[in-house]
Structures are given as C-alpha cells and as structure tokens.
Amino acid sequence: MTPVTEKREYGEYPEKTLYLPGPTEVREDVREAMCQPTFGHRSGRMTDLYTTIVEDTKDFLDTDNDVIVLSASGTEFWEATTLNLVEDRVLCACSGAFGDRQANVAERLGKTVDRIEYEWGRAVKPGDVRAALEASEEGYDAVMVVMNETSTGVRNPIEGIGAVLAEYPETCYVVDAISALGGDYVDIEAVGIDAIFTSVQKAFAMPPGLAVCVISEDADEREREKDSASWYGGFQRCLDYYDRKGQTHSTPAIPLMLAYRTQMKHMLEEGHHERDRRHREMAEYTREWAREHFGLFPEAGYESRTVTCVENTRGIDVAATIEEVSERYDMVFSNGYGPIGEETFRIGHMGEHTVESVEALTDAIEDVAGL
C-alpha cells in the first residue's frame, strides 16, 4: 500500500490560544499535574485517584447516577451505549455531522436505525420525536440525540425531548453531550437521561484522552438483561470493577486522570451553575458580535452555549483569515465543518475562556478581515 503521507518531523512551534470547538485551553497547573512519577494502576494510590475523580464528577454534575471515566475519546460511548442498550431498533435524531455519525455507528453495529433528518442548522423538535415514536409499530430500544451539534452550532432541546420520552419508559434516552457538558447545565435525572457522555477536551478544559459517561439505574439494569454488550465500555464491567476495587478494569491514562483531579477541583470551586452562567455570557457576546458583522448559521432560539457557528455573509476567505489570525495574533479558531466549510466559521467559547478572552479573538478577526 502506498503511504498517504511521508514522515514530517515534529519540531518547535509557537504557542497558540485555542478557540476551537475542542480541544480548548488548559490551565497551567492542570498540565503540570500530568508530570508526576508513574505509579501502578492496581495500587491504593490509583484507588484514591480514581474514586476521587468519579465522586467529584458526581458532585459537580449534581447527580446520584453512576459515573464512568475511561481512557478514550467520547466516541467510545457512541459504540458502548449502542451495544449496551440497543437490542435491535434505535431512533437517531440527525441535524448535523455528529448526529449522522451516531446513526452510522449504530448501523455498523448491526442495529436497525430510523432517522429523523433535518437540514443542517435546524434543531431537533420534540414533536417530531413524539411523531416518530407514535408511528413505530415495533417501538425503539433507545432514542439518541446530540445535545450540542458541533458542526452547526445548534443546541438541541434535550429537555423537551426528555419530556416526550418520559411517556415511553421502555425506551432509553441517550444524549451525546460531547461539546456541551460542563459548560451547559443539565439536570440529568430531571430530564430523564439514561446515558449522557462527553469528552474532557471540550467544556471540561482538559487535555484530550478521557471520556465520561453518566448512566441511570435503568440503563445499568437494561445492559445486565442483555446477552451481549460492549467489552471495554460495558456498564456492568466498569461499575462492578469500581464497586470492588475503586479502579478501572483496564490500564488507564494515569497522567490524564491526575490532570482531571486538578481540573475538577477548579470546576467544583466555580460550581456548575456559575460555570453555566459564564458560558451563557460568552455565547451571548459572541452571537451579538456575529449578528453585527456577519450572521448566525443555527436556527434562531437554538444556538449553542459553547460553540458559535457564524454564517459567512460577507464572503471572506475563511481559510486565509484563520491563517492570518494565527500568524499575527497566535489565536486559532475553526473553519466550518465539511460541506459548509467556507460558508461558515466556528468560535469555541468553552472551558476556561471568558468574555474578555473571546473579545480578544473577535478584535483580531475584525482587524484581519477589515471589519
């Protein structure tokens, strides 16, 4: 097989401030926490570390549900929730690239997938979910929704969808909150979510490499009733090992968990509601700026609280603008996703950013684009 690329030697690079839809900026003390000496993952020290991050995560998210932290991308829980909770049929709400991908994963795993499809930029509507449930003679093992569609900057109304699913107790509710959880408050139990998961490099403001999943008692019981489930991300396997040992069943990325411990202390100090408020303020500022100078791509009233997708109404050269902002200001934001790459661009305002730090980026964009 001919290699796609040749080796490119890794070298020295200037530091850039990240305003991407993830990864995002990481505190210095969080980075430094990863530099501790290695220790055994079956030691008492590991039990102290893992039980701390799991229980701190429950405290931060205000949940009594079980929490699993695995060394993985959040994508792991696309597969795991499908294998653990879906026997045959699943309903996927698709309003962008990641909703489509979640449905594709379920199909590759051999499940029967029905889709509720939307034009990119539009939000999933609870009434459409209700209509699909009512129209299905077989019913569904689960409904899967992306809370924050990173490709379009749409925040889907997971609370309203949860209210619909409360009338269908045999159907599990699975929420991909990869680019939202930690920056957009969710009352997990009140919404009736059976499994909600994230990646820590987004609103948790961590280096990439850990995935977090919160599961309900019903989800745990559903998996235990199945003949087969995910091996690595199996709820029963993860939770039983935690109950017996206070550890992960397989070797974890210990340095990342040390960083997680430090970052979670910061998040607990700020508090979930206060962190939500700060993210709302950043989102409001960025949307106002976008309306003044460009336009907004997402449907009105459904804008993300962590990623703003700006409609390129001025027809600027998005790629060139990104490159020049990076070169002149050492700041990095993102082009649009896939087919809307030049029609839009995206600003990530998540994690440890503030209105003031986001304003520094928008000032740089204004300067480079001559606004």
C-alpha positions as semicolon CSV with decimal commas, in nm:
position;residue;x (nm);y (nm);z (nm)
1;M;0,000;0,000;0,000
2;T;0,132;0,344;-0,091
3;P;0,154;0,567;0,217
4;V;-0,074;0,869;0,215
5;T;0,193;1,095;0,363
6;E;0,561;1,089;0,435
7;K;0,709;1,139;0,778
8;R;0,710;1,502;0,893
9;E;0,941;1,554;1,187
10;Y;0,779;1,710;1,495
11;G;0,964;2,029;1,593
12;E;0,930;2,356;1,785
13;Y;0,606;2,552;1,750
14;P;0,477;2,883;1,884
15;E;0,207;2,864;2,150
16;K;-0,141;2,944;2,021
17;T;-0,453;3,029;2,218
18;L;-0,726;2,785;2,117
19;Y;-1,079;2,898;2,034
20;L;-1,167;2,573;1,864
21;P;-1,480;2,362;1,920
22;G;-1,230;2,147;2,111
23;P;-0,966;2,096;2,225
24;T;-0,959;2,415;2,424
25;E;-0,727;2,595;2,663
26;V;-0,589;2,403;2,964
27;R;-0,477;2,561;3,291
28;E;-0,106;2,551;3,365
29;D;-0,147;2,364;3,694
30;V;-0,363;2,105;3,516
31;R;-0,089;2,045;3,262
32;E;0,172;2,027;3,537
33;A;-0,033;1,766;3,724
34;M;0,045;1,519;3,446
35;C;0,418;1,531;3,524
36;Q;0,408;1,326;3,843
37;P;0,604;0,997;3,859
38;T;0,423;0,693;3,722
39;F;0,263;0,454;3,971
40;G;0,082;0,123;3,946
41;H;-0,275;0,119;3,825
42;R;-0,358;-0,156;4,076
43;S;-0,221;0,032;4,376
44;G;-0,402;0,201;4,661
45;R;-0,285;0,532;4,517
46;M;-0,481;0,455;4,199
47;T;-0,792;0,378;4,403
48;D;-0,754;0,712;4,580
49;L;-0,719;0,891;4,246
50;Y;-0,998;0,718;4,057
51;T;-1,256;0,729;4,335
52;T;-1,177;1,099;4,379
53;I;-1,239;1,191;4,016
54;V;-1,553;0,978;3,991
55;E;-1,712;1,114;4,307
56;D;-1,604;1,473;4,230
57;T;-1,768;1,440;3,888
58;K;-2,093;1,329;4,052
59;D;-2,075;1,627;4,285
60;F;-2,009;1,872;4,004
61;L;-2,286;1,738;3,782
62;D;-2,531;1,723;4,075
63;T;-2,614;1,361;4,002
64;D;-2,661;1,045;4,204
65;N;-2,631;0,836;3,889
66;D;-2,325;0,622;3,824
67;V;-2,024;0,781;3,653
68;I;-1,767;0,604;3,437
69;V;-1,439;0,770;3,334
70;L;-1,247;0,580;3,066
71;S;-0,927;0,642;2,874
72;A;-1,090;0,703;2,537
73;S;-1,248;0,956;2,309
74;G;-1,614;1,031;2,372
75;T;-1,673;0,834;2,052
76;E;-1,624;0,521;2,264
77;F;-1,963;0,582;2,420
78;W;-2,135;0,604;2,083
79;E;-2,040;0,240;2,043
80;A;-2,082;0,141;2,408
81;T;-2,430;0,290;2,457
82;T;-2,547;0,128;2,135
83;L;-2,410;-0,214;2,228
84;N;-2,525;-0,188;2,590
85;L;-2,876;-0,051;2,541
86;V;-2,998;-0,139;2,191
87;E;-3,113;-0,490;2,117
88;D;-3,248;-0,415;1,771
89;R;-3,407;-0,079;1,691
90;V;-3,287;0,274;1,759
91;L;-3,418;0,617;1,661
92;C;-3,149;0,876;1,585
93;A;-3,215;1,247;1,550
94;C;-2,982;1,380;1,278
95;S;-2,937;1,755;1,244
96;G;-2,569;1,772;1,156
97;A;-2,248;1,577;1,109
98;F;-2,236;1,420;1,454
99;G;-2,598;1,311;1,464
100;D;-2,538;1,147;1,125
101;R;-2,224;0,980;1,258
102;Q;-2,401;0,849;1,567
103;A;-2,659;0,685;1,340
104;N;-2,383;0,544;1,117
105;V;-2,213;0,385;1,419
106;A;-2,537;0,211;1,517
107;E;-2,581;0,080;1,162
108;R;-2,224;-0,053;1,154
109;L;-2,300;-0,237;1,477
110;G;-2,588;-0,413;1,304
111;K;-2,879;-0,222;1,456
112;T;-3,194;-0,119;1,274
113;V;-3,174;0,259;1,259
114;D;-3,454;0,502;1,185
115;R;-3,361;0,866;1,138
116;I;-3,535;1,196;1,194
117;E;-3,344;1,413;0,948
118;Y;-3,308;1,790;0,942
119;E;-3,137;2,040;0,719
120;W;-2,805;2,147;0,869
121;G;-2,861;2,442;1,100
122;R;-3,205;2,331;1,210
123;A;-3,277;2,187;1,554
124;V;-3,440;1,859;1,652
125;K;-3,801;1,918;1,758
126;P;-3,963;1,724;2,044
127;G;-4,285;1,698;1,843
128;D;-4,102;1,517;1,566
129;V;-3,960;1,268;1,816
130;R;-4,312;1,210;1,951
131;A;-4,449;1,157;1,600
132;A;-4,176;0,902;1,520
133;L;-4,242;0,712;1,842
134;E;-4,615;0,708;1,782
135;A;-4,571;0,594;1,422
136;S;-4,348;0,296;1,507
137;E;-4,529;-0,035;1,548
138;E;-4,219;-0,210;1,686
139;G;-4,105;0,071;1,914
140;Y;-3,744;0,157;1,989
141;D;-3,490;0,035;2,240
142;A;-3,340;0,384;2,252
143;V;-3,361;0,735;2,117
144;M;-3,025;0,903;2,055
145;V;-2,978;1,279;2,035
146;V;-2,674;1,505;2,005
147;M;-2,721;1,781;2,261
148;N;-2,475;2,023;2,103
149;E;-2,429;1,974;1,729
150;T;-2,070;2,096;1,697
151;S;-2,083;2,110;1,316
152;T;-2,363;2,367;1,307
153;G;-2,363;2,541;1,646
154;V;-2,712;2,411;1,726
155;R;-2,819;2,330;2,082
156;N;-3,093;2,071;2,058
157;P;-3,375;2,091;2,317
158;I;-3,287;1,778;2,513
159;E;-3,515;1,882;2,799
160;G;-3,824;1,889;2,577
161;I;-3,727;1,562;2,415
162;G;-3,684;1,412;2,762
163;A;-4,039;1,517;2,848
164;V;-4,163;1,321;2,547
165;L;-3,959;1,014;2,634
166;A;-4,091;1,016;2,989
167;E;-4,408;0,874;2,832
168;Y;-4,209;0,583;2,685
169;P;-4,035;0,424;2,986
170;E;-3,922;0,120;2,786
171;T;-3,718;0,341;2,554
172;C;-3,377;0,455;2,679
173;Y;-3,273;0,815;2,628
174;V;-2,911;0,856;2,516
175;V;-2,753;1,201;2,485
176;D;-2,422;1,284;2,322
177;A;-2,313;1,595;2,516
178;I;-1,952;1,585;2,398
179;S;-1,913;1,957;2,326
180;A;-2,155;2,081;2,593
181;L;-2,140;1,901;2,929
182;G;-1,953;2,105;3,185
183;G;-2,040;2,433;3,017
184;D;-2,415;2,394;2,968
185;Y;-2,610;2,290;3,276
186;V;-2,817;1,973;3,253
187;D;-3,029;1,830;3,533
188;I;-2,965;1,472;3,427
189;E;-3,220;1,298;3,648
190;A;-3,493;1,558;3,594
191;V;-3,458;1,531;3,216
192;G;-3,474;1,152;3,240
193;I;-3,149;1,081;3,059
194;D;-3,034;0,719;3,078
195;A;-2,685;0,776;2,937
196;I;-2,509;1,108;2,875
197;F;-2,144;1,132;2,781
198;T;-1,870;1,380;2,698
199;S;-1,503;1,419;2,608
200;V;-1,291;1,611;2,857
201;Q;-1,107;1,826;2,598
202;K;-1,422;2,030;2,540
203;A;-1,602;2,225;2,815
204;F;-1,417;2,035;3,089
205;A;-1,100;2,214;2,962
206;M;-0,873;1,913;2,985
207;P;-0,612;1,762;2,753
208;P;-0,777;1,506;2,521
209;G;-0,792;1,141;2,614
210;L;-1,068;1,075;2,869
211;A;-1,438;1,008;2,816
212;V;-1,704;1,050;3,084
213;C;-2,042;0,877;3,087
214;V;-2,325;0,915;3,339
215;I;-2,576;0,630;3,342
216;S;-2,907;0,576;3,515
217;E;-3,009;0,274;3,718
218;D;-3,248;0,179;3,438
219;A;-2,962;0,183;3,186
220;D;-2,749;-0,034;3,412
221;E;-3,032;-0,284;3,452
222;R;-3,104;-0,282;3,076
223;E;-2,747;-0,379;2,999
224;R;-2,745;-0,656;3,260
225;E;-3,051;-0,810;3,093
226;K;-2,881;-0,827;2,751
227;D;-2,694;-1,130;2,620
228;S;-2,413;-0,915;2,483
229;A;-2,270;-0,569;2,543
230;S;-1,957;-0,364;2,492
231;W;-1,647;-0,518;2,647
232;Y;-1,438;-0,207;2,705
233;G;-1,727;0,031;2,768
234;G;-1,966;-0,218;2,925
235;F;-2,153;-0,054;3,212
236;Q;-2,161;-0,370;3,422
237;R;-1,792;-0,442;3,371
238;C;-1,690;-0,084;3,457
239;L;-1,922;-0,042;3,755
240;D;-1,860;-0,383;3,908
241;Y;-1,486;-0,322;3,899
242;Y;-1,536;0,021;4,053
243;D;-1,753;-0,124;4,330
244;R;-1,498;-0,397;4,408
245;K;-1,170;-0,215;4,354
246;G;-1,237;0,156;4,306
247;Q;-1,041;0,136;3,982
248;T;-1,085;0,090;3,606
249;H;-1,093;-0,263;3,464
250;S;-0,815;-0,186;3,214
251;T;-0,496;0,020;3,237
252;P;-0,595;0,390;3,242
253;A;-0,412;0,701;3,125
254;I;-0,294;0,787;3,475
255;P;-0,136;1,127;3,386
256;L;-0,466;1,244;3,238
257;M;-0,654;1,132;3,547
258;L;-0,410;1,331;3,762
259;A;-0,487;1,633;3,546
260;Y;-0,860;1,557;3,574
261;R;-0,835;1,558;3,954
262;T;-0,680;1,906;3,948
263;Q;-0,925;2,048;3,694
264;M;-1,228;1,903;3,872
265;K;-1,124;2,088;4,190
266;H;-1,134;2,412;3,990
267;M;-1,474;2,320;3,846
268;L;-1,616;2,237;4,188
269;E;-1,486;2,565;4,325
270;E;-1,660;2,757;4,048
271;G;-1,976;2,546;4,067
272;H;-2,194;2,400;3,794
273;H;-2,448;2,685;3,784
274;E;-2,181;2,955;3,786
275;R;-1,990;2,777;3,511
276;D;-2,312;2,760;3,312
277;R;-2,367;3,135;3,365
278;R;-2,017;3,219;3,240
279;H;-2,069;3,009;2,927
280;R;-2,403;3,179;2,861
281;E;-2,234;3,519;2,884
282;M;-1,964;3,415;2,638
283;A;-2,225;3,275;2,399
284;E;-2,437;3,591;2,416
285;Y;-2,137;3,813;2,347
286;T;-2,022;3,602;2,051
287;R;-2,370;3,586;1,900
288;E;-2,413;3,963;1,925
289;W;-2,077;4,011;1,757
290;A;-2,170;3,765;1,480
291;R;-2,503;3,938;1,416
292;E;-2,331;4,276;1,393
293;H;-2,063;4,169;1,146
294;F;-2,188;3,850;0,977
295;G;-2,485;3,626;1,054
296;L;-2,571;3,320;1,259
297;F;-2,599;2,978;1,098
298;P;-2,811;2,795;1,359
299;E;-3,187;2,825;1,376
300;A;-3,291;3,119;1,594
301;G;-3,355;3,019;1,952
302;Y;-3,144;2,702;1,932
303;E;-2,793;2,845;1,944
304;S;-2,518;2,654;2,122
305;R;-2,381;2,783;2,451
306;T;-2,029;2,657;2,382
307;V;-1,972;2,692;2,005
308;T;-2,093;2,972;1,779
309;C;-2,125;2,886;1,411
310;V;-2,102;3,214;1,220
311;E;-2,258;3,245;0,875
312;N;-2,007;3,399;0,635
313;T;-2,244;3,658;0,489
314;R;-1,952;3,883;0,385
315;G;-1,788;3,613;0,178
316;I;-1,449;3,649;0,342
317;D;-1,179;3,393;0,269
318;V;-1,228;3,186;0,584
319;A;-0,914;2,974;0,548
320;A;-0,694;3,277;0,480
321;T;-0,846;3,469;0,771
322;I;-0,786;3,180;1,010
323;E;-0,426;3,153;0,893
324;E;-0,355;3,525;0,928
325;V;-0,515;3,549;1,273
326;S;-0,299;3,256;1,377
327;E;0,019;3,412;1,236
328;R;-0,037;3,765;1,363
329;Y;-0,215;3,704;1,693
330;D;-0,132;3,343;1,785
331;M;-0,503;3,264;1,816
332;V;-0,673;2,970;1,648
333;F;-1,042;2,938;1,558
334;S;-1,211;2,697;1,321
335;N;-1,350;2,689;0,972
336;G;-1,695;2,549;0,908
337;Y;-1,745;2,174;0,913
338;G;-1,744;1,964;0,597
339;P;-1,983;2,092;0,330
340;I;-2,025;2,433;0,498
341;G;-1,650;2,489;0,535
342;E;-1,632;2,829;0,362
343;E;-1,994;2,925;0,424
344;T;-1,934;2,940;0,798
345;F;-1,666;2,955;1,065
346;R;-1,680;2,847;1,428
347;I;-1,566;3,003;1,755
348;G;-1,534;2,781;2,059
349;H;-1,614;2,969;2,382
350;M;-1,585;2,691;2,634
351;G;-1,381;2,569;2,924
352;E;-1,175;2,840;3,094
353;H;-1,240;3,118;2,843
354;T;-1,412;3,441;2,948
355;V;-1,595;3,717;2,764
356;E;-1,271;3,917;2,773
357;S;-1,063;3,641;2,616
358;V;-1,325;3,583;2,345
359;E;-1,334;3,956;2,276
360;A;-0,959;3,945;2,211
361;L;-1,025;3,693;1,933
362;T;-1,313;3,884;1,775
363;D;-1,100;4,200;1,778
364;A;-0,829;4,009;1,592
365;I;-1,080;3,880;1,336
366;E;-1,212;4,232;1,282
367;D;-0,859;4,359;1,223
368;V;-0,760;4,086;0,979
369;A;-1,092;4,090;0,789
370;G;-1,106;4,472;0,780
371;L;-1,440;4,492;0,953
